[in-house]
Amino acid sequence: MLKEIKISNFAIIKNLRVEFFPGLNVLTGETGAGKSILMSALNLILGGRADTDYIRSGETTATVEAVFQIDDSALLDDIRAHGIETGDGELLVRRNVSHNGKSRCFLNDSNITVATLAKIGNRLVDIHGQHDHQALLRTETHVELLDHYGKNREACGRFSGEFADYQTAMRDLESMRSKEKNRKERQELLNFQLAEIEQAGLSPEEEDELKTEKNKLRHAEKLQQTLEQTLSQLSETEGSVLEQLGRAHKEIESLLDMDPALESQAARAQTAYCELEEMVQELQAYVRGIEFNPPRLEEIEDRLAEINGLKRKYGMDIAAILAEREKIAGELDSLESNQEKMDSLQKEIQHREKTLEELAITLAEGREKTAKKFKKNVEKELRDLDMAEVQFGVRFDYPADPQGFVSFRGETVKLHPRGIGTIEFLFSPNPGEELRPLTKIASGGELSRVMLALKSILHEQDPVPVMVFDEVDAGIGGKVAEKVGVKLSKVAVGKQVFCITHLPQIAGMASAHYRVQKTVRENRTHSTIEKLNYDERVEEIARMSGGEKITPATLKFAKELIKK
């Protein structure tokens, strides 16, 4: 149940704290007093859209907090799964909206996402407003309500999941069939590409090696001339570097008898001589190996041109070309096994079709069986709401589909994500009139009562512990209003119910009665909510009955309503 709500700087509410109680909590007040603002605040705390227009003028942040007492163990487990401890089942929900458009959500002071808050909020409170009457004008709502009543939602969910998997399999099969049509052409292209790459006989290092060799061949003359000049200076002319270094080594060595300390320098001179001599030998060998080979240079250039051609087709470098070769080979393998995969998928689809047919027929038969009891109970509830002659019905239509696979009562019928057939509520408010679609003939007041009747018979199946009715009394009055109040009181036996109303007959049924008022203080508008005691209730209901002028007659009427 909702134990308490605190609102700060929200619209025309500066600071507000209200405690609520089990049973039927009724909120009344003049039009424009702020009842809709309270609904907006409740929507916000349940994960609704945050709007900076909610922030009170002159403030930077609006805050709404609510305390819930939760007895649903499954819901508590789900909350704990988000890492939120609930202790004794008490849950504090807080939502902040800032002037920059950002909002923050908290459960027991743990930061959560709006999506998580909305998911949990849907299991805490069921808000029924005037727009919900319009939901009855959408036939897709009718199957949801019938499944809810017949406890078929789990079966419908299973069917919808199987149907989605079936559609995915059908899309995969169509893709395979499309590939099969172009398979031969694609295989020919891929085989050509694979052969072209493999015939090239590429290796990852080849291009760099070829470029190095090409550079050497193109500059062979320059290499030879320069190195021959260098060798001449190092070792081949009189007074060459090698000759002078050898002479220096011998002279240092001759001084060792005079000073042994020069031994390390003599050794270094000998090492330098040997190193230079070895370098000269290697350079001579290099020069002898230099070749002037125009045919080889042409061969290398042709090979590099071939590699560049492959790069333009298959990748930026040889590594990319080789990777493309693996990709092509993999696609070829896939194409070769495409027919085998198609055969396997077709068998899977046949199995899925059989499963879907069984589930769809079971679901349809279950709905038809449920509809009989549903019709009877809705009519009973409507009679309680002073619609004694009303008739209510549920019509099933099963459109044919010659291309389908579901056979139902001797005819192949169309399949959709919720099963087979369409469901539409029928309605006849007056004796002698035939049943017609509810969406076409019901008035606003009749829709209100139909929705309340549905809520009345569905509330036991609905695990949500708190129900909010925002002006469910639209289009009704008098004796009917009293019966609506009785109906709400019955629903409130098993749930906490909130009702915003303008009718004294409903207000008289309240377990707890709250008045919403708007006042002006210091040139600022304020909206307040206060729980009424007995005398205040009598006065408020008298005002609702007879306007601002309260008479002994309206006071007496108010007392009778409360007593009743």
C-alpha positions as CSV (number, residue, x, y, z in Angstrom):
1,M,0.0,0.0,0.0
2,L,1.0,3.7,-0.4
3,K,1.6,4.9,3.1
4,E,2.8,8.4,2.5
5,I,3.7,10.9,-0.3
6,K,5.8,14.1,0.1
7,I,5.9,16.7,-2.6
8,S,8.3,19.8,-2.8
9,N,8.3,22.6,-5.4
10,F,6.0,20.7,-7.7
11,A,3.7,23.0,-9.8
12,I,1.7,25.0,-7.3
13,I,2.6,22.7,-4.4
14,K,5.4,24.2,-2.2
15,N,5.7,21.6,0.5
16,L,3.2,18.8,1.1
17,R,3.2,15.6,3.2
18,V,0.2,13.3,3.2
19,E,-0.3,10.0,5.0
20,F,-2.7,7.5,3.4
21,F,-4.6,4.5,4.8
22,P,-5.9,1.1,3.7
23,G,-9.3,0.9,2.0
24,L,-11.0,3.5,-0.1
25,N,-9.1,6.9,0.0
26,V,-11.2,9.6,-1.6
27,L,-9.9,13.0,-2.8
28,T,-12.3,15.8,-3.5
29,G,-12.1,19.5,-4.1
30,E,-13.1,22.3,-6.5
31,T,-12.1,22.1,-10.1
32,G,-8.5,23.5,-10.5
33,A,-7.7,22.9,-6.8
34,G,-4.8,20.7,-7.7
35,K,-6.2,17.1,-7.9
36,S,-4.7,16.6,-11.4
37,I,-1.3,17.9,-10.0
38,L,-1.4,15.1,-7.4
39,M,-2.0,12.6,-10.2
40,S,1.0,14.1,-12.2
41,A,3.2,13.7,-9.1
42,L,2.1,10.1,-8.6
43,N,2.8,9.4,-12.3
44,L,6.3,10.9,-11.9
45,I,7.1,8.7,-8.9
46,L,6.0,5.7,-10.9
47,G,8.5,6.3,-13.7
48,G,6.4,8.7,-15.9
49,R,7.8,11.4,-18.1
50,A,9.7,14.2,-16.3
51,D,8.9,17.7,-17.5
52,T,10.6,20.9,-16.3
53,D,7.2,22.5,-16.4
54,Y,6.5,20.6,-13.2
55,I,9.0,22.7,-11.3
56,R,7.5,25.5,-9.2
57,S,8.2,29.0,-10.5
58,G,11.4,30.4,-9.0
59,E,12.8,27.0,-8.0
60,T,15.4,24.8,-9.6
61,T,14.3,21.4,-8.5
62,A,11.0,19.5,-7.9
63,T,11.0,16.4,-5.7
64,V,8.4,13.8,-5.1
65,E,8.8,11.0,-2.5
66,A,6.5,8.1,-1.7
67,V,6.7,5.3,0.9
68,F,5.2,1.9,0.0
69,Q,4.6,-1.1,2.2
70,I,5.1,-4.2,0.0
71,D,3.8,-7.6,0.9
72,D,4.4,-9.3,-2.5
73,S,7.4,-11.6,-2.0
74,A,8.0,-11.9,-5.8
75,L,8.1,-8.1,-6.2
76,L,10.5,-7.8,-3.2
77,D,12.8,-10.4,-4.8
78,D,12.8,-8.5,-8.0
79,I,13.7,-5.3,-6.1
80,R,16.5,-7.1,-4.2
81,A,17.8,-8.4,-7.6
82,H,18.6,-4.7,-8.4
83,G,20.8,-4.6,-5.3
84,I,18.2,-2.8,-3.2
85,E,17.5,-3.9,0.4
86,T,14.0,-3.5,1.6
87,G,14.3,-4.6,5.2
88,D,10.7,-5.0,6.5
89,G,9.2,-4.5,3.1
90,E,9.1,-0.7,3.2
91,L,10.2,1.0,0.0
92,L,11.1,4.7,-0.3
93,V,10.8,6.0,-3.9
94,R,12.2,9.4,-4.7
95,R,12.3,11.3,-8.0
96,N,14.1,14.7,-8.6
97,V,13.5,16.9,-11.6
98,S,16.0,19.7,-12.3
99,H,15.6,22.8,-14.4
100,N,18.2,21.5,-16.9
101,G,15.8,18.7,-17.8
102,K,17.6,15.9,-16.0
103,S,15.9,13.7,-13.5
104,R,17.2,11.2,-10.9
105,C,15.4,8.2,-9.4
106,F,16.1,6.5,-6.1
107,L,14.8,3.3,-4.4
108,N,15.7,3.3,-0.7
109,D,18.4,5.9,-1.6
110,S,20.0,3.7,-4.3
111,N,20.2,5.4,-7.7
112,I,18.3,3.6,-10.5
113,T,17.3,4.2,-14.1
114,V,13.9,5.6,-15.1
115,A,13.2,2.3,-17.0
116,T,13.8,0.3,-13.8
117,L,11.5,2.7,-11.8
118,A,8.8,2.4,-14.4
119,K,9.0,-1.4,-14.4
120,I,8.6,-1.5,-10.6
121,G,6.1,1.3,-10.6
122,N,3.8,-0.7,-12.9
123,R,3.7,-3.4,-10.2
124,L,3.0,-1.0,-7.4
125,V,0.1,1.1,-8.7
126,D,-2.6,0.8,-11.4
127,I,-3.8,4.2,-12.4
128,H,-7.1,4.3,-14.2
129,G,-8.0,7.7,-15.6
130,Q,-10.6,9.0,-18.0
131,H,-8.3,8.1,-21.0
132,D,-8.6,4.5,-20.0
133,H,-12.3,4.7,-21.0
134,Q,-10.9,5.3,-24.5
135,A,-8.9,2.1,-24.3
136,L,-12.1,0.2,-24.6
137,L,-12.5,1.8,-28.0
138,R,-9.5,-0.2,-29.2
139,T,-10.3,-3.8,-30.0
140,E,-6.8,-4.9,-29.2
141,T,-7.5,-4.0,-25.6
142,H,-10.4,-6.5,-25.5
143,V,-8.2,-9.6,-26.0
144,E,-5.9,-8.3,-23.2
145,L,-8.8,-7.9,-20.8
146,L,-10.2,-11.3,-21.7
147,D,-6.8,-13.0,-21.3
148,H,-6.3,-11.3,-18.0
149,Y,-9.7,-12.5,-16.7
150,G,-9.1,-16.1,-17.9
151,K,-5.5,-16.2,-16.7
152,N,-4.4,-16.8,-20.3
153,R,-1.7,-14.2,-20.3
154,E,1.0,-16.8,-19.7
155,A,-0.2,-19.0,-22.5
156,C,-0.5,-15.9,-24.8
157,G,3.0,-14.9,-23.9
158,R,4.3,-18.4,-24.7
159,F,2.5,-18.3,-28.1
160,S,3.8,-14.9,-28.9
161,G,7.4,-16.0,-28.2
162,E,7.0,-19.1,-30.4
163,F,5.4,-17.0,-33.1
164,A,8.4,-14.5,-33.0
165,D,10.8,-17.4,-33.3
166,Y,8.8,-18.8,-36.2
167,Q,8.9,-15.5,-38.0
168,T,12.7,-15.3,-37.5
169,A,13.1,-18.8,-38.9
170,M,10.9,-17.9,-41.9
171,R,13.1,-14.8,-42.6
172,D,16.2,-16.9,-42.4
173,L,14.7,-19.4,-44.9
174,E,13.8,-16.7,-47.3
175,S,17.3,-15.3,-47.1
176,M,18.7,-18.8,-47.9
177,R,16.3,-19.2,-50.8
178,S,17.5,-15.8,-52.1
179,K,21.1,-17.0,-51.8
180,E,20.2,-20.2,-53.6
181,K,18.9,-18.4,-56.6
182,N,22.2,-16.6,-57.1
183,R,24.3,-19.4,-55.7
184,K,25.9,-20.6,-59.0
185,E,26.8,-17.1,-60.1
186,R,28.2,-16.3,-56.7
187,Q,30.2,-19.5,-56.5
188,E,31.7,-18.9,-59.9
189,L,32.8,-15.4,-58.8
190,L,34.2,-16.6,-55.5
191,N,36.0,-19.6,-57.1
192,F,37.6,-17.2,-59.6
193,Q,38.7,-14.8,-56.8
194,L,40.0,-17.6,-54.7
195,A,42.0,-19.1,-57.7
196,E,43.4,-15.6,-58.5
197,I,44.7,-15.1,-55.0
198,E,46.0,-18.6,-54.6
199,Q,47.8,-18.7,-58.0
200,A,49.6,-15.5,-57.0
201,G,51.4,-17.6,-54.2
202,L,51.7,-14.6,-51.9
203,S,53.7,-14.6,-48.7
204,P,53.5,-11.9,-46.0
205,E,57.1,-10.7,-46.4
206,E,57.4,-10.9,-50.1
207,E,56.5,-7.3,-51.0
208,D,59.1,-5.8,-48.7
209,E,61.8,-8.2,-49.9
210,L,61.0,-7.4,-53.6
211,K,61.1,-3.6,-53.0
212,T,64.5,-4.0,-51.3
213,E,65.9,-6.1,-54.2
214,K,64.4,-3.7,-56.7
215,N,66.1,-0.7,-55.0
216,K,69.5,-2.5,-55.1
217,L,69.3,-3.4,-58.8
218,R,68.2,0.2,-59.8
219,H,71.3,1.6,-58.0
220,A,73.8,-1.1,-58.7
221,E,76.2,1.3,-60.6
222,K,76.2,3.9,-57.8
223,L,76.7,1.2,-55.2
224,Q,79.7,-0.2,-57.1
225,Q,81.4,3.1,-57.8
226,T,81.0,4.4,-54.3
227,L,82.2,1.2,-52.6
228,E,85.2,0.8,-54.9
229,Q,86.3,4.3,-54.0
230,T,85.8,3.5,-50.4
231,L,87.9,0.3,-50.6
232,S,90.7,2.1,-52.4
233,Q,90.9,4.6,-49.5
234,L,90.7,1.9,-46.9
235,S,93.1,-0.7,-48.2
236,E,94.2,-0.6,-51.9
237,T,96.3,2.6,-52.2
238,E,99.7,3.4,-50.8
239,G,99.3,4.9,-47.4
240,S,95.7,3.5,-47.1
241,V,93.8,3.6,-43.8
242,L,94.5,-0.1,-43.2
243,E,98.2,0.3,-43.8
244,Q,98.5,3.3,-41.5
245,L,96.5,1.6,-38.8
246,G,98.8,-1.5,-39.0
247,R,101.9,0.7,-38.7
248,A,100.4,2.5,-35.7
249,H,99.7,-0.8,-34.0
250,K,103.4,-1.9,-34.5
251,E,104.7,1.3,-33.1
252,I,102.6,1.2,-30.0
253,E,103.6,-2.4,-29.5
254,S,107.3,-1.5,-29.7
255,L,106.8,0.8,-26.7
256,L,105.6,-1.9,-24.4
257,D,109.1,-2.7,-23.1
258,M,109.4,0.9,-22.0
259,D,105.9,1.1,-20.4
260,P,103.7,-2.0,-20.0
261,A,100.7,0.4,-19.3
262,L,100.4,0.8,-23.1
263,E,99.4,-2.8,-23.4
264,S,95.6,-2.1,-23.5
265,Q,96.1,0.6,-26.2
266,A,98.1,-1.8,-28.3
267,A,95.4,-4.4,-27.9
268,R,92.7,-1.9,-29.0
269,A,94.8,-0.9,-32.0
270,Q,95.1,-4.6,-33.0
271,T,91.4,-5.0,-32.6
272,A,90.7,-1.9,-34.7
273,Y,93.0,-3.2,-37.4
274,C,91.3,-6.6,-37.4
275,E,87.8,-5.1,-37.5
276,L,88.8,-2.8,-40.4
277,E,90.4,-5.7,-42.2
278,E,87.2,-7.8,-41.8
279,M,85.0,-4.9,-43.0
280,V,87.2,-4.5,-46.1
281,Q,86.8,-8.2,-46.9
282,E,83.0,-8.0,-46.5
283,L,82.8,-4.9,-48.7
284,Q,84.9,-6.6,-51.4
285,A,82.6,-9.6,-51.3
286,Y,79.6,-7.2,-51.5
287,V,81.1,-5.5,-54.6
288,R,81.8,-8.8,-56.3
289,G,78.1,-9.7,-55.7
290,I,76.7,-6.6,-57.3
291,E,74.9,-7.5,-60.5
292,F,73.7,-5.4,-63.4
293,N,70.5,-7.5,-64.3
294,P,67.9,-5.5,-66.2
295,P,65.8,-8.7,-66.8
296,R,65.6,-9.4,-63.1
297,L,64.6,-5.8,-62.4
298,E,61.8,-6.1,-65.0
299,E,60.7,-9.3,-63.4
300,I,60.5,-7.7,-60.0
301,E,58.5,-4.7,-61.3
302,D,56.1,-7.1,-63.0
303,R,55.6,-9.0,-59.7
304,L,55.0,-5.8,-57.8
305,A,52.5,-4.7,-60.4
306,E,50.7,-8.0,-59.9
307,I,50.6,-7.5,-56.1
308,N,49.3,-4.0,-56.5
309,G,46.5,-5.2,-58.8
310,L,45.5,-7.7,-56.1
311,K,45.6,-5.0,-53.4
312,R,43.2,-2.9,-55.4
313,K,40.8,-5.8,-55.5
314,Y,41.1,-7.4,-52.1
315,G,42.9,-5.3,-49.6
316,M,45.4,-2.6,-48.6
317,D,48.3,-5.0,-48.2
318,I,49.3,-8.7,-48.6
319,A,48.0,-9.5,-45.1
320,A,44.5,-8.1,-46.0
321,I,44.6,-10.1,-49.3
322,L,45.3,-13.3,-47.4
323,A,42.5,-12.5,-44.9
324,E,40.1,-12.0,-47.8
325,R,41.1,-15.3,-49.2
326,E,40.0,-17.0,-45.9
327,K,36.7,-15.1,-46.0
328,I,36.1,-16.2,-49.6
329,A,36.8,-19.8,-48.8
330,G,34.5,-19.6,-45.8
331,E,31.6,-18.2,-47.9
332,L,32.2,-20.9,-50.5
333,D,31.9,-23.5,-47.8
334,S,28.7,-21.8,-46.6
335,L,27.2,-21.8,-50.1
336,E,28.0,-25.4,-50.6
337,S,26.2,-26.3,-47.4
338,N,23.3,-23.9,-48.0
339,Q,20.9,-26.5,-49.4
340,E,21.7,-28.8,-46.4
341,K,20.9,-25.9,-44.0
342,M,17.7,-25.1,-45.9
343,D,16.5,-28.7,-45.6
344,S,17.3,-28.6,-41.9
345,L,15.5,-25.3,-41.4
346,Q,12.5,-26.4,-43.3
347,K,12.1,-29.4,-40.9
348,E,12.5,-27.0,-38.0
349,I,9.8,-24.7,-39.4
350,Q,7.4,-27.6,-39.9
351,H,7.9,-28.6,-36.3
352,R,7.3,-25.0,-35.2
353,E,4.1,-24.8,-37.3
354,K,2.8,-27.9,-35.6
355,T,3.5,-26.4,-32.2
356,L,2.0,-23.0,-33.1
357,E,-1.2,-24.7,-34.4
358,E,-1.6,-26.6,-31.1
359,L,-1.0,-23.6,-29.0
360,A,-3.2,-21.3,-31.1
361,I,-6.2,-23.8,-31.0
362,T,-5.8,-24.3,-27.2
363,L,-5.6,-20.5,-26.7
364,A,-8.7,-19.9,-28.9
365,E,-10.8,-22.6,-27.2
366,G,-9.7,-21.3,-23.8
367,R,-10.7,-17.8,-24.7
368,E,-14.1,-18.9,-25.9
369,K,-14.7,-20.8,-22.7
370,T,-13.6,-17.8,-20.7
371,A,-15.8,-15.5,-22.7
372,K,-19.0,-17.2,-21.4
373,K,-18.2,-16.6,-17.8
374,F,-16.7,-13.2,-18.5
375,K,-20.0,-12.1,-20.2
376,K,-22.1,-13.3,-17.3
377,N,-20.0,-11.6,-14.7
378,V,-19.7,-8.3,-16.6
379,E,-23.5,-8.2,-17.0
380,K,-23.9,-8.8,-13.3
381,E,-21.5,-6.0,-12.4
382,L,-23.3,-3.6,-14.8
383,R,-26.7,-4.5,-13.3
384,D,-25.2,-3.5,-9.9
385,L,-24.3,-0.2,-11.6
386,D,-28.0,0.4,-12.5
387,M,-27.8,-1.0,-16.1
388,A,-30.4,-3.7,-15.5
389,E,-31.3,-4.3,-19.1
390,V,-27.8,-4.2,-20.5
391,Q,-26.5,-7.1,-22.6
392,F,-22.8,-7.7,-23.0
393,G,-21.1,-10.1,-25.4
394,V,-17.8,-11.2,-26.9
395,R,-17.6,-11.8,-30.6
396,F,-14.9,-14.1,-32.1
397,D,-14.0,-13.9,-35.8
398,Y,-11.6,-16.2,-37.5
399,P,-10.5,-14.7,-40.8
400,A,-9.5,-17.3,-43.4
401,D,-6.0,-17.7,-44.8
402,P,-5.7,-20.1,-47.7
403,Q,-1.9,-19.9,-47.5
404,G,-1.9,-20.6,-43.7
405,F,-1.2,-23.8,-41.8
406,V,-3.6,-23.6,-38.8
407,S,-6.8,-25.6,-39.4
408,F,-9.6,-24.6,-37.0
409,R,-13.1,-26.1,-37.3
410,G,-12.5,-27.2,-40.8
411,E,-11.0,-24.0,-42.1
412,T,-7.5,-22.7,-42.6
413,V,-7.4,-19.5,-40.5
414,K,-5.0,-16.5,-40.2
415,L,-2.4,-16.4,-37.6
416,H,-1.2,-13.3,-35.7
417,P,1.2,-12.6,-32.8
418,R,-1.6,-13.3,-30.2
419,G,-3.0,-16.4,-31.8
420,I,-5.9,-16.8,-34.2
421,G,-9.1,-14.8,-34.5
422,T,-10.1,-11.4,-33.5
423,I,-12.0,-10.5,-30.3
424,E,-14.5,-7.6,-29.9
425,F,-16.8,-6.7,-27.0
426,L,-20.4,-6.2,-28.0
427,F,-22.9,-4.0,-26.1
428,S,-26.6,-3.4,-26.0
429,P,-27.7,-0.8,-23.3
430,N,-31.5,-1.1,-24.0
431,P,-34.0,-3.9,-24.3
432,G,-34.8,-5.0,-27.8
433,E,-31.7,-3.7,-29.4
434,E,-29.2,-6.1,-30.9
435,L,-25.7,-6.4,-29.7
436,R,-23.3,-4.1,-31.5
437,P,-19.6,-3.2,-31.1
438,L,-19.0,-1.5,-27.8
439,T,-16.6,0.9,-29.7
440,K,-19.4,2.3,-31.8
441,I,-22.5,2.7,-29.5
442,A,-21.5,3.2,-25.9
443,S,-21.7,6.7,-24.4
444,G,-19.0,8.2,-22.1
445,G,-21.0,7.4,-19.0
446,E,-21.6,3.9,-20.2
447,L,-17.9,3.4,-21.0
448,S,-17.1,4.5,-17.4
449,R,-19.4,2.0,-15.9
450,V,-18.2,-0.8,-18.3
451,M,-14.6,0.0,-17.3
452,L,-15.4,0.0,-13.6
453,A,-17.3,-3.3,-14.0
454,L,-14.2,-4.8,-15.7
455,K,-11.9,-3.5,-13.0
456,S,-14.2,-5.0,-10.4
457,I,-14.1,-8.5,-11.8
458,L,-10.4,-8.3,-12.7
459,H,-9.0,-6.9,-9.5
460,E,-8.6,-10.3,-7.9
461,Q,-6.5,-11.5,-10.7
462,D,-4.4,-8.3,-10.8
463,P,-1.5,-8.5,-8.3
464,V,-1.0,-4.7,-8.3
465,P,-1.9,-3.7,-4.7
466,V,-2.9,0.0,-5.3
467,M,-5.6,1.2,-7.7
468,V,-6.2,4.8,-8.6
469,F,-9.4,5.9,-10.2
470,D,-9.2,9.5,-11.6
471,E,-12.8,10.8,-12.0
472,V,-14.3,7.4,-12.7
473,D,-17.6,9.2,-12.2
474,A,-17.6,10.9,-15.6
475,G,-21.0,11.1,-17.1
476,I,-22.9,9.6,-14.1
477,G,-24.8,10.8,-11.1
478,G,-27.7,10.2,-8.7
479,K,-28.4,6.6,-7.8
480,V,-25.8,5.3,-10.2
481,A,-23.1,7.3,-8.4
482,E,-24.0,5.6,-5.1
483,K,-23.7,2.2,-6.7
484,V,-20.3,3.2,-8.2
485,G,-19.3,4.1,-4.6
486,V,-20.4,0.7,-3.4
487,K,-18.5,-1.0,-6.1
488,L,-15.3,0.9,-5.3
489,S,-15.7,0.0,-1.6
490,K,-15.9,-3.7,-2.5
491,V,-12.8,-3.4,-4.6
492,A,-11.1,-1.7,-1.7
493,V,-11.7,-4.7,0.6
494,G,-8.7,-6.5,-1.0
495,K,-6.7,-3.5,-2.3
496,Q,-5.9,0.1,-1.4
497,V,-8.0,2.3,-3.7
498,F,-7.8,6.0,-4.4
499,C,-10.6,7.8,-6.1
500,I,-10.7,11.4,-7.3
501,T,-14.4,12.4,-7.5
502,H,-16.9,15.2,-7.7
503,L,-19.8,13.1,-6.5
504,P,-20.9,13.2,-2.9
505,Q,-22.3,9.7,-3.1
506,I,-18.8,8.3,-3.8
507,A,-17.2,10.5,-1.2
508,G,-19.6,9.2,1.4
509,M,-18.2,5.7,1.0
510,A,-14.6,6.7,1.8
511,S,-12.5,5.0,4.5
512,A,-10.4,8.1,4.5
513,H,-11.5,11.4,2.9
514,Y,-9.0,14.1,1.7
515,R,-9.8,17.6,0.5
516,V,-7.6,19.4,-2.1
517,Q,-7.7,23.2,-1.8
518,K,-6.0,26.0,-3.6
519,T,-5.2,29.2,-1.7
520,V,-3.2,32.4,-2.4
521,R,-0.7,33.6,0.2
522,E,1.8,36.5,-0.4
523,N,0.8,36.7,-4.0
524,R,1.7,33.0,-4.6
525,T,-0.8,30.1,-5.3
526,H,-0.5,27.1,-3.1
527,S,-2.3,23.7,-3.3
528,T,-2.8,21.7,-0.1
529,I,-4.3,18.3,0.8
530,E,-5.7,17.6,4.3
531,K,-7.4,14.5,5.7
532,L,-10.8,15.4,7.0
533,N,-12.4,14.5,10.3
534,Y,-16.0,13.6,10.6
535,D,-17.3,17.2,10.9
536,E,-15.1,18.4,8.1
537,R,-16.3,15.5,5.9
538,V,-19.9,16.4,6.6
539,E,-19.2,20.0,5.5
540,E,-17.3,18.9,2.4
541,I,-19.9,16.5,1.2
542,A,-22.7,19.1,1.9
543,R,-20.7,21.5,-0.2
544,M,-20.4,18.9,-3.0
545,S,-24.2,18.3,-2.8
546,G,-25.5,21.8,-2.7
547,G,-22.7,24.2,-3.7
548,E,-21.1,26.9,-1.5
549,K,-24.3,27.6,0.4
550,I,-24.6,24.9,3.0
551,T,-28.0,24.3,4.4
552,P,-29.4,22.1,7.2
553,A,-30.8,19.9,4.4
554,T,-27.5,19.4,2.7
555,L,-25.8,18.7,6.1
556,K,-28.4,16.1,6.9
557,F,-27.9,14.5,3.4
558,A,-24.2,14.4,4.0
559,K,-24.5,12.7,7.3
560,E,-26.9,10.1,5.8
561,L,-24.4,9.4,3.0
562,I,-21.6,8.9,5.5
563,K,-23.7,6.7,7.7
564,K,-24.9,4.6,4.8
